[in-house]
Every structure is written in C-alpha cells, then in structure tokens.
C-alpha cells in the first residue's frame, strides 16, 4: 500500500483491515502509508511496529494504541498560534 493520509483519516484507514489482527500483520499491511501530521509525517507501518500491544480486536483498539506512539509533530496545526503575541 502506498498512500498519504491525514491524521483525521487514521481510524477509517485502519478499518480497511480485518480484525482481530496482530501487530506485525497490521504493520506489514500499512507499511508505505504515510500519515501527514501538522509538522511532518511518519510511516503508519513503522508507527504500528512500535506499539506495545500485540493483538488488536478492532480498528478502534489499534487507533487507541497508536495514540501512545504518535510523535509530538502530530499535534496542532501548521501556523497555529500557541498564545504568544
């Protein structure tokens, strides 16, 4: 798979896989899918490979586990003010 998705499309993209699924199968299935962040990007397969959980019962389960490995660049929007004047 070779696609680019935004962070908001992460969960719907994960729903394209059959569950239950193990971490290695998901990482392989989504290798080459680039997740675009506010500032940067990452390979979805690489992100999944770094999740501690070994088995996922659903796309929601995988999505929740990914929240723990998303880089800081995933937060916010480009050009977003942090409150400084």
HTML snippet that shows the backbone in 3Dmol.js (N, CA, C, O; Angstrom):
<script src="https://3Dmol.org/build/3Dmol-min.js"></script>
<div id="view" style="width:600px;height:400px;position:relative"></div>
<script>
const pdb = `
ATOM      1  N   UNK A   1       0.862  -1.176   0.000  1.00  0.00           N
ATOM      2  CA  UNK A   1       0.000   0.000   0.000  1.00  0.00           C
ATOM      3  C   UNK A   1       0.902   1.231   0.000  1.00  0.00           C
ATOM      4  O   UNK A   1       1.866   1.296   0.763  1.00  0.00           O
ATOM      5  N   UNK A   2       0.599   2.185  -0.834  1.00  0.00           N
ATOM      6  CA  UNK A   2       1.393   3.404  -0.894  1.00  0.00           C
ATOM      7  C   UNK A   2       0.453   4.590  -1.001  1.00  0.00           C
ATOM      8  O   UNK A   2       0.031   4.969  -2.094  1.00  0.00           O
ATOM      9  N   UNK A   3       0.129   5.171   0.146  1.00  0.00           N
ATOM     10  CA  UNK A   3      -0.829   6.266   0.206  1.00  0.00           C
ATOM     11  C   UNK A   3      -0.349   7.316   1.192  1.00  0.00           C
ATOM     12  O   UNK A   3       0.564   7.087   1.985  1.00  0.00           O
ATOM     13  N   UNK A   4      -0.982   8.458   1.119  1.00  0.00           N
ATOM     14  CA  UNK A   4      -0.807   9.501   2.119  1.00  0.00           C
ATOM     15  C   UNK A   4      -2.169   9.772   2.723  1.00  0.00           C
ATOM     16  O   UNK A   4      -3.157   9.933   2.008  1.00  0.00           O
ATOM     17  N   UNK A   5      -2.215   9.823   4.050  1.00  0.00           N
ATOM     18  CA  UNK A   5      -3.458  10.134   4.740  1.00  0.00           C
ATOM     19  C   UNK A   5      -3.176  11.192   5.794  1.00  0.00           C
ATOM     20  O   UNK A   5      -2.052  11.331   6.276  1.00  0.00           O
ATOM     21  N   UNK A   6      -4.210  11.929   6.138  1.00  0.00           N
ATOM     22  CA  UNK A   6      -4.090  12.878   7.242  1.00  0.00           C
ATOM     23  C   UNK A   6      -4.406  12.135   8.539  1.00  0.00           C
ATOM     24  O   UNK A   6      -4.977  11.044   8.519  1.00  0.00           O
ATOM     25  N   UNK A   7      -4.038  12.725   9.637  1.00  0.00           N
ATOM     26  CA  UNK A   7      -4.279  12.119  10.939  1.00  0.00           C
ATOM     27  C   UNK A   7      -5.772  11.861  11.162  1.00  0.00           C
ATOM     28  O   UNK A   7      -6.142  10.887  11.819  1.00  0.00           O
ATOM     29  N   UNK A   8      -6.616  12.718  10.624  1.00  0.00           N
ATOM     30  CA  UNK A   8      -8.061  12.548  10.782  1.00  0.00           C
ATOM     31  C   UNK A   8      -8.590  11.324  10.032  1.00  0.00           C
ATOM     32  O   UNK A   8      -9.687  10.849  10.327  1.00  0.00           O
ATOM     33  N   UNK A   9      -7.828  10.810   9.070  1.00  0.00           N
ATOM     34  CA  UNK A   9      -8.232   9.624   8.307  1.00  0.00           C
ATOM     35  C   UNK A   9      -7.608   8.345   8.844  1.00  0.00           C
ATOM     36  O   UNK A   9      -7.765   7.277   8.253  1.00  0.00           O
ATOM     37  N   UNK A  10      -6.897   8.452   9.967  1.00  0.00           N
ATOM     38  CA  UNK A  10      -6.203   7.296  10.525  1.00  0.00           C
ATOM     39  C   UNK A  10      -7.158   6.164  10.895  1.00  0.00           C
ATOM     40  O   UNK A  10      -6.968   5.024  10.471  1.00  0.00           O
ATOM     41  N   UNK A  11      -8.173   6.476  11.677  1.00  0.00           N
ATOM     42  CA  UNK A  11      -9.094   5.421  12.098  1.00  0.00           C
ATOM     43  C   UNK A  11      -9.863   4.805  10.930  1.00  0.00           C
ATOM     44  O   UNK A  11      -9.950   3.579  10.855  1.00  0.00           O
ATOM     45  N   UNK A  12     -10.427   5.605  10.009  1.00  0.00           N
ATOM     46  CA  UNK A  12     -11.094   4.981   8.855  1.00  0.00           C
ATOM     47  C   UNK A  12     -10.148   4.116   8.022  1.00  0.00           C
ATOM     48  O   UNK A  12     -10.572   3.106   7.460  1.00  0.00           O
ATOM     49  N   UNK A  13      -8.891   4.494   7.939  1.00  0.00           N
ATOM     50  CA  UNK A  13      -7.917   3.690   7.201  1.00  0.00           C
ATOM     51  C   UNK A  13      -7.689   2.357   7.899  1.00  0.00           C
ATOM     52  O   UNK A  13      -7.611   1.317   7.244  1.00  0.00           O
ATOM     53  N   UNK A  14      -7.584   2.380   9.213  1.00  0.00           N
ATOM     54  CA  UNK A  14      -7.397   1.142   9.969  1.00  0.00           C
ATOM     55  C   UNK A  14      -8.593   0.209   9.815  1.00  0.00           C
ATOM     56  O   UNK A  14      -8.445  -1.009   9.918  1.00  0.00           O
ATOM     57  N   UNK A  15      -9.773   0.766   9.569  1.00  0.00           N
ATOM     58  CA  UNK A  15     -10.980  -0.050   9.400  1.00  0.00           C
ATOM     59  C   UNK A  15     -10.945  -0.885   8.126  1.00  0.00           C
ATOM     60  O   UNK A  15     -11.765  -1.788   7.957  1.00  0.00           O
ATOM     61  N   UNK A  16     -10.005  -0.594   7.228  1.00  0.00           N
ATOM     62  CA  UNK A  16      -9.884  -1.366   5.993  1.00  0.00           C
ATOM     63  C   UNK A  16      -9.258  -2.743   6.209  1.00  0.00           C
ATOM     64  O   UNK A  16      -9.170  -3.532   5.269  1.00  0.00           O
ATOM     65  N   UNK A  17      -8.828  -3.037   7.416  1.00  0.00           N
ATOM     66  CA  UNK A  17      -8.184  -4.313   7.724  1.00  0.00           C
ATOM     67  C   UNK A  17      -9.144  -5.199   8.500  1.00  0.00           C
ATOM     68  O   UNK A  17     -10.019  -4.700   9.208  1.00  0.00           O
ATOM     69  N   UNK A  18      -8.986  -6.514   8.372  1.00  0.00           N
ATOM     70  CA  UNK A  18      -9.810  -7.470   9.116  1.00  0.00           C
ATOM     71  C   UNK A  18      -9.273  -7.625  10.543  1.00  0.00           C
ATOM     72  O   UNK A  18      -8.061  -7.650  10.759  1.00  0.00           O
ATOM     73  N   UNK A  19     -10.171  -7.728  11.494  1.00  0.00           N
ATOM     74  CA  UNK A  19      -9.816  -7.900  12.904  1.00  0.00           C
ATOM     75  C   UNK A  19     -10.508  -9.127  13.454  1.00  0.00           C
ATOM     76  O   UNK A  19     -11.556  -9.520  12.943  1.00  0.00           O
ATOM     77  N   UNK A  20      -9.945  -9.747  14.492  1.00  0.00           N
ATOM     78  CA  UNK A  20      -8.729  -9.372  15.208  1.00  0.00           C
ATOM     79  C   UNK A  20      -7.495  -9.510  14.316  1.00  0.00           C
ATOM     80  O   UNK A  20      -7.480 -10.275  13.352  1.00  0.00           O
ATOM     81  N   UNK A  21      -6.468  -8.747  14.670  1.00  0.00           N
ATOM     82  CA  UNK A  21      -5.224  -8.748  13.900  1.00  0.00           C
ATOM     83  C   UNK A  21      -4.044  -8.570  14.842  1.00  0.00           C
ATOM     84  O   UNK A  21      -4.156  -7.921  15.882  1.00  0.00           O
ATOM     85  N   UNK A  22      -2.911  -9.155  14.466  1.00  0.00           N
ATOM     86  CA  UNK A  22      -1.739  -8.939  15.312  1.00  0.00           C
ATOM     87  C   UNK A  22      -0.940  -7.746  14.793  1.00  0.00           C
ATOM     88  O   UNK A  22      -1.082  -7.321  13.646  1.00  0.00           O
ATOM     89  N   UNK A  23      -0.104  -7.228  15.674  1.00  0.00           N
ATOM     90  CA  UNK A  23       0.671  -6.013  15.394  1.00  0.00           C
ATOM     91  C   UNK A  23       1.509  -6.159  14.128  1.00  0.00           C
ATOM     92  O   UNK A  23       1.540  -5.247  13.303  1.00  0.00           O
ATOM     93  N   UNK A  24       2.186  -7.290  13.965  1.00  0.00           N
ATOM     94  CA  UNK A  24       3.056  -7.472  12.807  1.00  0.00           C
ATOM     95  C   UNK A  24       2.268  -7.468  11.495  1.00  0.00           C
ATOM     96  O   UNK A  24       2.721  -6.914  10.494  1.00  0.00           O
ATOM     97  N   UNK A  25       1.087  -8.090  11.508  1.00  0.00           N
ATOM     98  CA  UNK A  25       0.259  -8.115  10.300  1.00  0.00           C
ATOM     99  C   UNK A  25      -0.217  -6.709   9.937  1.00  0.00           C
ATOM    100  O   UNK A  25      -0.220  -6.335   8.764  1.00  0.00           O
ATOM    101  N   UNK A  26      -0.618  -5.933  10.944  1.00  0.00           N
ATOM    102  CA  UNK A  26      -1.054  -4.558  10.681  1.00  0.00           C
ATOM    103  C   UNK A  26       0.110  -3.711  10.190  1.00  0.00           C
ATOM    104  O   UNK A  26      -0.036  -2.938   9.243  1.00  0.00           O
ATOM    105  N   UNK A  27       1.269  -3.856  10.833  1.00  0.00           N
ATOM    106  CA  UNK A  27       2.444  -3.079  10.431  1.00  0.00           C
ATOM    107  C   UNK A  27       2.807  -3.377   8.980  1.00  0.00           C
ATOM    108  O   UNK A  27       3.143  -2.467   8.222  1.00  0.00           O
ATOM    109  N   UNK A  28       2.739  -4.640   8.597  1.00  0.00           N
ATOM    110  CA  UNK A  28       3.049  -5.021   7.220  1.00  0.00           C
ATOM    111  C   UNK A  28       1.988  -4.507   6.243  1.00  0.00           C
ATOM    112  O   UNK A  28       2.312  -4.025   5.157  1.00  0.00           O
ATOM    113  N   UNK A  29       0.725  -4.615   6.640  1.00  0.00           N
ATOM    114  CA  UNK A  29      -0.369  -4.196   5.761  1.00  0.00           C
ATOM    115  C   UNK A  29      -0.333  -2.698   5.480  1.00  0.00           C
ATOM    116  O   UNK A  29      -0.692  -2.264   4.386  1.00  0.00           O
ATOM    117  N   UNK A  30       0.098  -1.905   6.463  1.00  0.00           N
ATOM    118  CA  UNK A  30       0.071  -0.456   6.310  1.00  0.00           C
ATOM    119  C   UNK A  30       1.444   0.160   6.074  1.00  0.00           C
ATOM    120  O   UNK A  30       1.580   1.384   6.080  1.00  0.00           O
ATOM    121  N   UNK A  31       2.459  -0.669   5.869  1.00  0.00           N
ATOM    122  CA  UNK A  31       3.785  -0.155   5.516  1.00  0.00           C
ATOM    123  C   UNK A  31       3.667   0.596   4.192  1.00  0.00           C
ATOM    124  O   UNK A  31       3.039   0.109   3.252  1.00  0.00           O
ATOM    125  N   UNK A  32       4.259   1.757   4.123  1.00  0.00           N
ATOM    126  CA  UNK A  32       4.180   2.559   2.904  1.00  0.00           C
ATOM    127  C   UNK A  32       3.052   3.572   2.921  1.00  0.00           C
ATOM    128  O   UNK A  32       2.951   4.400   2.016  1.00  0.00           O
ATOM    129  N   UNK A  33       2.193   3.518   3.950  1.00  0.00           N
ATOM    130  CA  UNK A  33       1.142   4.517   4.104  1.00  0.00           C
ATOM    131  C   UNK A  33       1.704   5.642   4.961  1.00  0.00           C
ATOM    132  O   UNK A  33       2.067   5.426   6.118  1.00  0.00           O
ATOM    133  N   UNK A  34       1.776   6.828   4.403  1.00  0.00           N
ATOM    134  CA  UNK A  34       2.326   7.980   5.107  1.00  0.00           C
ATOM    135  C   UNK A  34       1.215   8.736   5.809  1.00  0.00           C
ATOM    136  O   UNK A  34       0.224   9.127   5.192  1.00  0.00           O
ATOM    137  N   UNK A  35       1.393   8.939   7.113  1.00  0.00           N
ATOM    138  CA  UNK A  35       0.456   9.725   7.900  1.00  0.00           C
ATOM    139  C   UNK A  35       1.027  11.137   7.967  1.00  0.00           C
ATOM    140  O   UNK A  35       2.135  11.347   8.462  1.00  0.00           O
ATOM    141  N   UNK A  36       0.257  12.107   7.461  1.00  0.00           N
ATOM    142  CA  UNK A  36       0.687  13.500   7.451  1.00  0.00           C
ATOM    143  C   UNK A  36       0.272  14.180   8.745  1.00  0.00           C
ATOM    144  O   UNK A  36      -0.897  14.152   9.129  1.00  0.00           O
ATOM    145  N   UNK A  37       1.249  14.793   9.419  1.00  0.00           N
ATOM    146  CA  UNK A  37       0.998  15.494  10.671  1.00  0.00           C
ATOM    147  C   UNK A  37       0.990  16.991  10.436  1.00  0.00           C
ATOM    148  O   UNK A  37       1.230  17.463   9.325  1.00  0.00           O
ATOM    149  N   UNK A  38       0.713  17.727  11.493  1.00  0.00           N
ATOM    150  CA  UNK A  38       0.750  19.189  11.429  1.00  0.00           C
ATOM    151  C   UNK A  38       2.132  19.654  10.999  1.00  0.00           C
ATOM    152  O   UNK A  38       2.265  20.627  10.257  1.00  0.00           O
ATOM    153  N   UNK A  39       3.154  18.960  11.465  1.00  0.00           N
ATOM    154  CA  UNK A  39       4.531  19.322  11.129  1.00  0.00           C
ATOM    155  C   UNK A  39       5.329  18.041  10.925  1.00  0.00           C
ATOM    156  O   UNK A  39       6.021  17.583  11.834  1.00  0.00           O
ATOM    157  N   UNK A  40       5.233  17.473   9.746  1.00  0.00           N
ATOM    158  CA  UNK A  40       5.974  16.264   9.441  1.00  0.00           C
ATOM    159  C   UNK A  40       5.062  15.125   9.053  1.00  0.00           C
ATOM    160  O   UNK A  40       3.878  15.317   8.777  1.00  0.00           O
ATOM    161  N   UNK A  41       5.635  13.930   9.037  1.00  0.00           N
ATOM    162  CA  UNK A  41       4.878  12.744   8.670  1.00  0.00           C
ATOM    163  C   UNK A  41       5.589  11.513   9.224  1.00  0.00           C
ATOM    164  O   UNK A  41       6.708  11.602   9.729  1.00  0.00           O
ATOM    165  N   UNK A  42       4.928  10.371   9.122  1.00  0.00           N
ATOM    166  CA  UNK A  42       5.517   9.104   9.565  1.00  0.00           C
ATOM    167  C   UNK A  42       4.852   7.977   8.798  1.00  0.00           C
ATOM    168  O   UNK A  42       3.729   8.113   8.311  1.00  0.00           O
ATOM    169  N   UNK A  43       5.559   6.867   8.697  1.00  0.00           N
ATOM    170  CA  UNK A  43       5.018   5.679   8.052  1.00  0.00           C
ATOM    171  C   UNK A  43       4.110   4.948   9.048  1.00  0.00           C
ATOM    172  O   UNK A  43       4.527   4.643  10.165  1.00  0.00           O
ATOM    173  N   UNK A  44       2.887   4.675   8.644  1.00  0.00           N
ATOM    174  CA  UNK A  44       1.921   4.028   9.532  1.00  0.00           C
ATOM    175  C   UNK A  44       2.409   2.643   9.954  1.00  0.00           C
ATOM    176  O   UNK A  44       2.216   2.244  11.102  1.00  0.00           O
ATOM    177  N   UNK A  45       3.030   1.920   9.049  1.00  0.00           N
ATOM    178  CA  UNK A  45       3.573   0.607   9.405  1.00  0.00           C
ATOM    179  C   UNK A  45       4.622   0.712  10.490  1.00  0.00           C
ATOM    180  O   UNK A  45       4.648  -0.113  11.404  1.00  0.00           O
ATOM    181  N   UNK A  46       5.490   1.712  10.409  1.00  0.00           N
ATOM    182  CA  UNK A  46       6.516   1.919  11.440  1.00  0.00           C
ATOM    183  C   UNK A  46       5.881   2.279  12.773  1.00  0.00           C
ATOM    184  O   UNK A  46       6.307   1.788  13.818  1.00  0.00           O
ATOM    185  N   UNK A  47       4.863   3.137  12.743  1.00  0.00           N
ATOM    186  CA  UNK A  47       4.174   3.509  13.984  1.00  0.00           C
ATOM    187  C   UNK A  47       3.553   2.278  14.641  1.00  0.00           C
ATOM    188  O   UNK A  47       3.676   2.080  15.849  1.00  0.00           O
ATOM    189  N   UNK A  48       2.887   1.460  13.836  1.00  0.00           N
ATOM    190  CA  UNK A  48       2.254   0.254  14.376  1.00  0.00           C
ATOM    191  C   UNK A  48       3.290  -0.705  14.947  1.00  0.00           C
ATOM    192  O   UNK A  48       3.030  -1.362  15.955  1.00  0.00           O
ATOM    193  N   UNK A  49       4.453  -0.795  14.323  1.00  0.00           N
ATOM    194  CA  UNK A  49       5.505  -1.688  14.803  1.00  0.00           C
ATOM    195  C   UNK A  49       6.017  -1.276  16.184  1.00  0.00           C
ATOM    196  O   UNK A  49       6.566  -2.105  16.909  1.00  0.00           O
ATOM    197  N   UNK A  50       5.846  -0.004  16.554  1.00  0.00           N
ATOM    198  CA  UNK A  50       6.325   0.490  17.846  1.00  0.00           C
ATOM    199  C   UNK A  50       5.287   0.417  18.959  1.00  0.00           C
ATOM    200  O   UNK A  50       5.585   0.754  20.105  1.00  0.00           O
ATOM    201  N   UNK A  51       4.078  -0.017  18.638  1.00  0.00           N
ATOM    202  CA  UNK A  51       3.023  -0.158  19.646  1.00  0.00           C
ATOM    203  C   UNK A  51       3.341  -1.370  20.533  1.00  0.00           C
ATOM    204  O   UNK A  51       3.749  -2.417  20.030  1.00  0.00           O
ATOM    205  N   UNK A  52       3.157  -1.228  21.836  1.00  0.00           N
ATOM    206  CA  UNK A  52       3.429  -2.321  22.780  1.00  0.00           C
ATOM    207  C   UNK A  52       2.428  -3.473  22.663  1.00  0.00           C
ATOM    208  O   UNK A  52       2.784  -4.633  22.868  1.00  0.00           O
ATOM    209  N   UNK A  53       1.207  -3.155  22.341  1.00  0.00           N
ATOM    210  CA  UNK A  53       0.137  -4.150  22.254  1.00  0.00           C
ATOM    211  C   UNK A  53       0.408  -5.099  21.090  1.00  0.00           C
ATOM    212  O   UNK A  53       0.814  -4.661  20.013  1.00  0.00           O
ATOM    213  N   UNK A  54       0.186  -6.399  21.299  1.00  0.00           N
ATOM    214  CA  UNK A  54       0.485  -7.385  20.264  1.00  0.00           C
ATOM    215  C   UNK A  54      -0.711  -7.769  19.409  1.00  0.00           C
ATOM    216  O   UNK A  54      -0.538  -8.191  18.266  1.00  0.00           O
ATOM    217  N   UNK A  55      -1.926  -7.632  19.942  1.00  0.00           N
ATOM    218  CA  UNK A  55      -3.132  -8.028  19.215  1.00  0.00           C
ATOM    219  C   UNK A  55      -4.187  -6.932  19.345  1.00  0.00           C
ATOM    220  O   UNK A  55      -4.327  -6.304  20.395  1.00  0.00           O
ATOM    221  N   UNK A  56      -4.924  -6.716  18.260  1.00  0.00           N
ATOM    222  CA  UNK A  56      -5.969  -5.701  18.238  1.00  0.00           C
ATOM    223  C   UNK A  56      -7.289  -6.364  17.879  1.00  0.00           C
ATOM    224  O   UNK A  56      -7.386  -7.108  16.903  1.00  0.00           O
ATOM    225  N   UNK A  57      -8.303  -6.079  18.687  1.00  0.00           N
ATOM    226  CA  UNK A  57      -9.621  -6.659  18.455  1.00  0.00           C
ATOM    227  C   UNK A  57     -10.422  -5.888  17.406  1.00  0.00           C
ATOM    228  O   UNK A  57     -11.345  -6.433  16.800  1.00  0.00           O
ATOM    229  N   UNK A  58     -10.065  -4.618  17.194  1.00  0.00           N
ATOM    230  CA  UNK A  58     -10.822  -3.777  16.270  1.00  0.00           C
ATOM    231  C   UNK A  58      -9.953  -2.610  15.816  1.00  0.00           C
ATOM    232  O   UNK A  58      -8.863  -2.388  16.345  1.00  0.00           O
ATOM    233  N   UNK A  59     -10.450  -1.870  14.830  1.00  0.00           N
ATOM    234  CA  UNK A  59      -9.765  -0.658  14.382  1.00  0.00           C
ATOM    235  C   UNK A  59      -9.702   0.355  15.514  1.00  0.00           C
ATOM    236  O   UNK A  59      -8.701   1.057  15.653  1.00  0.00           O
ATOM    237  N   UNK A  60     -10.751   0.445  16.328  1.00  0.00           N
ATOM    238  CA  UNK A  60     -10.752   1.353  17.481  1.00  0.00           C
ATOM    239  C   UNK A  60      -9.627   0.996  18.454  1.00  0.00           C
ATOM    240  O   UNK A  60      -8.959   1.873  19.001  1.00  0.00           O
ATOM    241  N   UNK A  61      -9.435  -0.288  18.656  1.00  0.00           N
ATOM    242  CA  UNK A  61      -8.387  -0.779  19.536  1.00  0.00           C
ATOM    243  C   UNK A  61      -7.002  -0.379  19.004  1.00  0.00           C
ATOM    244  O   UNK A  61      -6.157   0.091  19.765  1.00  0.00           O
ATOM    245  N   UNK A  62      -6.778  -0.565  17.712  1.00  0.00           N
ATOM    246  CA  UNK A  62      -5.498  -0.194  17.094  1.00  0.00           C
ATOM    247  C   UNK A  62      -5.296   1.319  17.135  1.00  0.00           C
ATOM    248  O   UNK A  62      -4.195   1.796  17.413  1.00  0.00           O
ATOM    249  N   UNK A  63      -6.351   2.064  16.861  1.00  0.00           N
ATOM    250  CA  UNK A  63      -6.275   3.526  16.875  1.00  0.00           C
ATOM    251  C   UNK A  63      -5.905   4.033  18.268  1.00  0.00           C
ATOM    252  O   UNK A  63      -5.063   4.921  18.401  1.00  0.00           O
ATOM    253  N   UNK A  64      -6.524   3.479  19.297  1.00  0.00           N
ATOM    254  CA  UNK A  64      -6.221   3.883  20.673  1.00  0.00           C
ATOM    255  C   UNK A  64      -4.765   3.589  21.018  1.00  0.00           C
ATOM    256  O   UNK A  64      -4.099   4.409  21.649  1.00  0.00           O
ATOM    257  N   UNK A  65      -4.274   2.434  20.613  1.00  0.00           N
ATOM    258  CA  UNK A  65      -2.884   2.068  20.897  1.00  0.00           C
ATOM    259  C   UNK A  65      -1.906   2.992  20.178  1.00  0.00           C
ATOM    260  O   UNK A  65      -0.844   3.308  20.714  1.00  0.00           O
ATOM    261  N   UNK A  66      -2.254   3.423  18.982  1.00  0.00           N
ATOM    262  CA  UNK A  66      -1.384   4.329  18.216  1.00  0.00           C
ATOM    263  C   UNK A  66      -1.230   5.689  18.887  1.00  0.00           C
ATOM    264  O   UNK A  66      -0.217   6.361  18.693  1.00  0.00           O
ATOM    265  N   UNK A  67      -2.206   6.095  19.660  1.00  0.00           N
ATOM    266  CA  UNK A  67      -2.136   7.402  20.312  1.00  0.00           C
ATOM    267  C   UNK A  67      -0.903   7.519  21.209  1.00  0.00           C
ATOM    268  O   UNK A  67      -0.404   8.618  21.448  1.00  0.00           O
ATOM    269  N   UNK A  68      -0.421   6.389  21.700  1.00  0.00           N
ATOM    270  CA  UNK A  68       0.737   6.384  22.594  1.00  0.00           C
ATOM    271  C   UNK A  68       2.075   6.480  21.866  1.00  0.00           C
ATOM    272  O   UNK A  68       3.103   6.716  22.501  1.00  0.00           O
ATOM    273  N   UNK A  69       2.079   6.300  20.552  1.00  0.00           N
ATOM    274  CA  UNK A  69       3.348   6.332  19.814  1.00  0.00           C
ATOM    275  C   UNK A  69       3.416   7.473  18.796  1.00  0.00           C
ATOM    276  O   UNK A  69       4.412   7.616  18.087  1.00  0.00           O
ATOM    277  N   UNK A  70       2.362   8.279  18.724  1.00  0.00           N
ATOM    278  CA  UNK A  70       2.391   9.403  17.788  1.00  0.00           C
ATOM    279  C   UNK A  70       3.426  10.428  18.238  1.00  0.00           C
ATOM    280  O   UNK A  70       3.498  10.750  19.423  1.00  0.00           O
ATOM    281  N   UNK A  71       4.223  10.942  17.314  1.00  0.00           N
ATOM    282  CA  UNK A  71       5.227  11.945  17.686  1.00  0.00           C
ATOM    283  C   UNK A  71       4.582  13.287  18.000  1.00  0.00           C
ATOM    284  O   UNK A  71       3.431  13.532  17.638  1.00  0.00           O
ATOM    285  N   UNK A  72       5.317  14.138  18.666  1.00  0.00           N
ATOM    286  CA  UNK A  72       4.827  15.469  19.035  1.00  0.00           C
ATOM    287  C   UNK A  72       4.394  16.263  17.800  1.00  0.00           C
ATOM    288  O   UNK A  72       3.519  17.125  17.890  1.00  0.00           O
ATOM    289  N   UNK A  73       5.002  15.975  16.658  1.00  0.00           N
ATOM    290  CA  UNK A  73       4.657  16.679  15.419  1.00  0.00           C
ATOM    291  C   UNK A  73       3.219  16.425  14.988  1.00  0.00           C
ATOM    292  O   UNK A  73       2.681  17.149  14.151  1.00  0.00           O
ATOM    293  N   UNK A  74       2.598  15.398  15.558  1.00  0.00           N
ATOM    294  CA  UNK A  74       1.219  15.061  15.197  1.00  0.00           C
ATOM    295  C   UNK A  74       0.212  16.036  15.796  1.00  0.00           C
ATOM    296  O   UNK A  74      -0.938  16.092  15.359  1.00  0.00           O
ATOM    297  N   UNK A  75       0.638  16.796  16.786  1.00  0.00           N
ATOM    298  CA  UNK A  75      -0.278  17.688  17.485  1.00  0.00           C
ATOM    299  C   UNK A  75      -0.300  19.075  16.860  1.00  0.00           C
ATOM    300  O   UNK A  75       0.704  19.546  16.326  1.00  0.00           O
ATOM    301  N   UNK A  76      -1.449  19.716  16.932  1.00  0.00           N
ATOM    302  CA  UNK A  76      -1.572  21.090  16.446  1.00  0.00           C
ATOM    303  C   UNK A  76      -1.701  21.173  14.941  1.00  0.00           C
ATOM    304  O   UNK A  76      -1.768  20.159  14.246  1.00  0.00           O
ATOM    305  N   UNK A  77      -1.734  22.398  14.452  1.00  0.00           N
ATOM    306  CA  UNK A  77      -1.829  22.663  13.024  1.00  0.00           C
ATOM    307  C   UNK A  77      -0.718  23.616  12.629  1.00  0.00           C
ATOM    308  O   UNK A  77      -0.310  24.457  13.430  1.00  0.00           O
ATOM    309  N   UNK A  78      -0.219  23.497  11.396  1.00  0.00           N
ATOM    310  CA  UNK A  78       0.838  24.417  10.979  1.00  0.00           C
ATOM    311  C   UNK A  78       0.377  25.866  11.101  1.00  0.00           C
ATOM    312  O   UNK A  78      -0.732  26.204  10.689  1.00  0.00           O
ATOM    313  N   UNK A  79       1.220  26.712  11.662  1.00  0.00           N
ATOM    314  CA  UNK A  79       0.895  28.113  11.794  1.00  0.00           C
ATOM    315  C   UNK A  79      -0.017  28.434  12.948  1.00  0.00           C
ATOM    316  O   UNK A  79      -0.364  29.596  13.158  1.00  0.00           O
ATOM    317  N   UNK A  80      -0.415  27.426  13.703  1.00  0.00           N
ATOM    318  CA  UNK A  80      -1.312  27.646  14.822  1.00  0.00           C
ATOM    319  C   UNK A  80      -0.602  28.425  15.914  1.00  0.00           C
ATOM    320  O   UNK A  80       0.535  28.110  16.263  1.00  0.00           O
ATOM    321  N   UNK A  81      -1.246  29.412  16.441  1.00  0.00           N
ATOM    322  CA  UNK A  81      -0.658  30.242  17.489  1.00  0.00           C
ATOM    323  C   UNK A  81      -0.651  29.466  18.804  1.00  0.00           C
ATOM    324  O   UNK A  81      -1.598  28.746  19.119  1.00  0.00           O
ATOM    325  N   UNK A  82       0.427  29.624  19.561  1.00  0.00           N
ATOM    326  CA  UNK A  82       0.472  29.000  20.868  1.00  0.00           C
ATOM    327  C   UNK A  82       0.107  29.998  21.963  1.00  0.00           C
ATOM    328  O   UNK A  82       0.300  29.728  23.148  1.00  0.00           O
ATOM    329  N   UNK A  83      -0.421  31.150  21.561  1.00  0.00           N
ATOM    330  CA  UNK A  83      -0.890  32.142  22.517  1.00  0.00           C
ATOM    331  C   UNK A  83       0.070  33.305  22.693  1.00  0.00           C
ATOM    332  O   UNK A  83      -0.292  34.300  23.322  1.00  0.00           O
ATOM    333  N   UNK A  84       1.276  33.215  22.161  1.00  0.00           N
ATOM    334  CA  UNK A  84       2.225  34.323  22.259  1.00  0.00           C
ATOM    335  C   UNK A  84       1.815  35.448  21.328  1.00  0.00           C
ATOM    336  O   UNK A  84       1.377  35.211  20.203  1.00  0.00           O
ATOM    337  N   UNK A  85       1.959  36.660  21.803  1.00  0.00           N
ATOM    338  CA  UNK A  85       1.578  37.825  20.977  1.00  0.00           C
ATOM    339  C   UNK A  85       2.783  38.410  20.302  1.00  0.00           C
ATOM    340  O   UNK A  85       2.664  39.392  19.569  1.00  0.00           O
TER     341      UNK A  85
END
`;
const viewer = $3Dmol.createViewer("view");
viewer.addModel(pdb, "pdb");
viewer.setStyle({}, {cartoon: {color: "spectrum"}});
viewer.zoomTo();
viewer.render();
</script>
